[in-house]
Amino acid sequence: MARREHGYKKIDEIVWEDGTKYPITVHKETGEFRVVIPDPASEYRNLASFTGKDLQDIRDQATAWLKDNSTLDWEPVIIIRGAERIGGRRHAEEYKINLDYKRFFRAKRKNSSYLWKEFAGDKHLNEAGKDEVEGQPGRPCGEPYGFVAALVNPEDNDCLVLPYTAERWSALRTISLLIRNLNERVNALLDQGKLDDMLLSIAQRGAQALLPAPKEDR
């Protein structure tokens, strides 16, 4: 469904190769023509907008944008954010782990800027397997979908962008699981009234006491 544009009236449309229709509208008062490329991932965002008094010029600009951005090479990446920088140095806090990471796909446009897409399955990954996104039958995990216009240049936001590999992702997941397991272990000891035993053990043995006990061979 086309989105309503206040003050604009549809006079024509651009039908792209995949069948998607982009209305060409004219403002009732100013006479300006407009073509909007909406963001499929958000009802309230646009990827691009072209406005002007020359109808053919607006059509050409929108068509050129679609041509440049409809056949892009999407590469999987991992975006990692660490602790906030204060005075040029990262401010790592003792009471929390400052590490946030997520998978995305990105593609470089002709003007050297990037478009970003979600990593299918990152939000709703089936625990039973990696073949299908939960709640979306037939959608394989690990494919690009939608656009994430808000993440135009993560590099400008003090992020580390790394090429996605299974090894890198597994290593990050290992860090997360170690942190989560330790947190659960500490809270369980607190609930059982045994946290002081761990504190005494750390005082005697050092950080080694935080490691899980080795499993017994059966």
Legacy VTK file of the C-alpha trace (Angstrom):
# vtk DataFile Version 3.0
C-alpha trace
ASCII
DATASET POLYDATA
POINTS 218 float
0.000 0.000 0.000
1.349 3.421 -0.961
1.934 5.828 1.890
-0.130 9.013 1.938
1.819 12.213 1.316
0.093 15.272 2.755
-0.567 17.883 0.075
0.571 15.652 -2.796
-1.503 14.053 -5.559
-0.403 11.041 -7.581
0.011 11.718 -11.310
2.173 8.783 -12.448
4.410 6.013 -11.128
7.698 4.251 -11.687
7.316 0.478 -11.984
10.631 -1.160 -11.136
11.999 -4.465 -12.438
10.723 -6.415 -9.425
7.207 -5.040 -9.871
7.431 -2.513 -7.032
5.573 0.718 -7.798
6.890 4.143 -6.757
4.247 6.885 -7.157
5.181 10.193 -8.787
3.199 12.933 -7.045
2.769 16.681 -7.396
2.171 19.153 -4.567
-1.197 20.862 -4.986
0.115 24.297 -3.967
3.801 24.483 -4.950
3.623 22.396 -8.122
6.722 20.436 -7.070
7.019 16.841 -8.192
8.130 14.163 -5.774
9.206 10.520 -5.743
9.783 8.759 -2.424
11.687 5.475 -1.975
10.213 4.083 1.268
12.135 1.909 3.704
10.544 -1.577 3.592
11.643 -2.144 7.190
9.900 0.919 8.636
6.558 2.605 8.036
8.010 5.942 9.145
11.344 6.059 7.271
12.366 6.689 3.679
15.572 5.569 1.998
15.511 8.436 -0.495
13.311 11.301 -1.655
13.491 13.400 -4.840
11.676 16.726 -5.209
11.750 19.420 -7.878
9.880 21.345 -10.564
11.236 19.283 -13.478
9.171 16.089 -13.773
11.589 14.267 -16.074
14.560 15.194 -13.889
12.822 13.809 -10.789
11.916 10.626 -12.654
15.511 10.246 -13.861
16.973 10.810 -10.372
14.670 8.223 -8.795
15.318 5.715 -11.575
19.086 6.191 -11.268
18.897 5.661 -7.491
16.920 2.450 -7.952
19.387 1.229 -10.582
22.363 1.926 -8.317
20.820 0.293 -5.259
18.764 -2.627 -6.537
21.677 -4.817 -7.671
24.138 -4.449 -4.814
26.623 -6.960 -3.468
25.677 -7.607 0.156
28.455 -8.685 2.511
27.850 -10.042 6.028
29.560 -8.078 8.792
29.644 -7.894 12.585
29.269 -4.498 14.262
30.859 -4.327 17.721
30.407 -1.465 20.168
32.526 -1.198 23.277
32.528 1.122 26.270
31.802 4.812 25.788
34.819 7.043 25.216
35.407 9.828 27.748
38.333 12.148 27.128
39.524 9.963 24.267
39.697 6.797 26.381
37.136 4.052 26.819
35.409 4.200 30.185
35.070 0.559 31.231
32.871 0.137 34.291
33.474 -2.555 36.883
29.833 -3.515 37.333
28.968 -4.323 33.720
30.455 -5.656 30.497
30.624 -2.964 27.826
30.284 -5.082 24.714
27.425 -4.993 22.232
27.571 -6.858 18.941
25.189 -7.741 16.132
25.282 -9.168 12.630
24.272 -7.124 9.585
24.668 -7.075 5.833
26.070 -4.003 4.117
26.467 -2.937 0.509
28.528 -0.063 -0.845
26.738 2.383 -3.125
28.371 4.232 -6.004
28.732 7.360 -3.857
30.783 5.262 -1.369
28.081 5.361 1.322
26.610 2.133 2.671
23.161 0.643 2.810
22.468 -1.791 5.631
20.152 -4.775 5.974
19.178 -6.938 8.892
20.721 -10.392 9.249
17.801 -12.809 8.919
17.605 -14.991 11.982
19.558 -12.719 14.304
16.436 -11.763 16.251
14.474 -14.995 15.951
16.978 -17.778 15.463
15.527 -21.239 15.930
17.271 -23.011 18.803
16.593 -26.325 17.070
18.595 -25.442 13.973
19.932 -22.805 11.635
17.862 -23.585 8.581
14.837 -21.358 9.115
13.881 -18.153 10.867
11.392 -18.757 13.645
7.927 -17.469 12.753
8.920 -17.027 9.103
8.679 -20.456 7.429
10.770 -20.733 4.301
13.114 -17.840 5.169
16.670 -19.179 5.548
18.761 -17.836 8.374
21.716 -15.696 7.389
20.210 -13.849 4.433
19.787 -10.048 4.122
16.309 -8.575 4.456
14.806 -5.097 4.869
16.827 -1.908 5.070
18.339 -0.360 8.180
18.597 3.277 7.174
19.443 4.395 10.729
22.842 2.683 10.570
24.263 4.674 7.693
27.872 4.813 8.906
28.534 2.758 12.047
32.212 3.633 11.633
31.352 7.221 12.557
29.781 6.033 15.807
32.969 4.517 17.212
32.072 0.985 16.162
34.278 -1.829 14.967
33.008 -3.369 11.726
34.447 -6.797 10.946
33.723 -9.201 8.110
31.410 -11.915 9.382
32.934 -15.350 9.802
31.562 -18.291 11.733
34.765 -18.306 13.803
34.449 -14.644 14.853
30.766 -15.049 15.688
31.448 -18.211 17.693
34.189 -16.456 19.669
31.871 -13.550 20.551
29.145 -15.996 21.563
31.664 -17.818 23.770
32.475 -14.553 25.580
28.775 -13.840 26.072
28.011 -17.322 27.351
30.906 -17.213 29.815
29.658 -13.889 31.166
26.057 -15.115 31.374
27.001 -18.399 33.049
29.153 -16.631 35.618
26.341 -14.184 36.324
23.856 -17.043 36.781
26.297 -18.908 39.008
26.875 -15.894 41.272
23.145 -15.233 41.576
22.432 -18.911 42.355
25.027 -18.851 45.144
23.456 -15.645 46.446
20.008 -17.261 46.534
21.441 -20.345 48.283
23.267 -18.272 50.869
26.623 -19.599 49.637
28.079 -16.533 47.958
30.473 -15.948 50.860
32.042 -19.362 50.116
32.937 -18.137 46.632
34.314 -14.863 47.997
36.558 -16.741 50.413
37.670 -19.073 47.636
38.573 -16.102 45.407
40.524 -14.552 48.281
42.520 -17.806 48.657
42.888 -18.952 45.051
42.469 -15.751 43.041
40.464 -15.424 39.835
40.908 -19.141 39.135
38.094 -19.766 41.614
35.677 -18.149 39.167
36.246 -20.881 36.598
33.678 -23.708 36.532
34.728 -26.945 38.144
36.096 -29.516 35.657
33.629 -32.187 34.612
34.271 -35.699 35.889
34.961 -38.430 33.341
32.296 -41.105 33.299
LINES 1 219
218 0 1 2 3 4 5 6 7 8 9 10 11 12 13 14 15 16 17 18 19 20 21 22 23 24 25 26 27 28 29 30 31 32 33 34 35 36 37 38 39 40 41 42 43 44 45 46 47 48 49 50 51 52 53 54 55 56 57 58 59 60 61 62 63 64 65 66 67 68 69 70 71 72 73 74 75 76 77 78 79 80 81 82 83 84 85 86 87 88 89 90 91 92 93 94 95 96 97 98 99 100 101 102 103 104 105 106 107 108 109 110 111 112 113 114 115 116 117 118 119 120 121 122 123 124 125 126 127 128 129 130 131 132 133 134 135 136 137 138 139 140 141 142 143 144 145 146 147 148 149 150 151 152 153 154 155 156 157 158 159 160 161 162 163 164 165 166 167 168 169 170 171 172 173 174 175 176 177 178 179 180 181 182 183 184 185 186 187 188 189 190 191 192 193 194 195 196 197 198 199 200 201 202 203 204 205 206 207 208 209 210 211 212 213 214 215 216 217
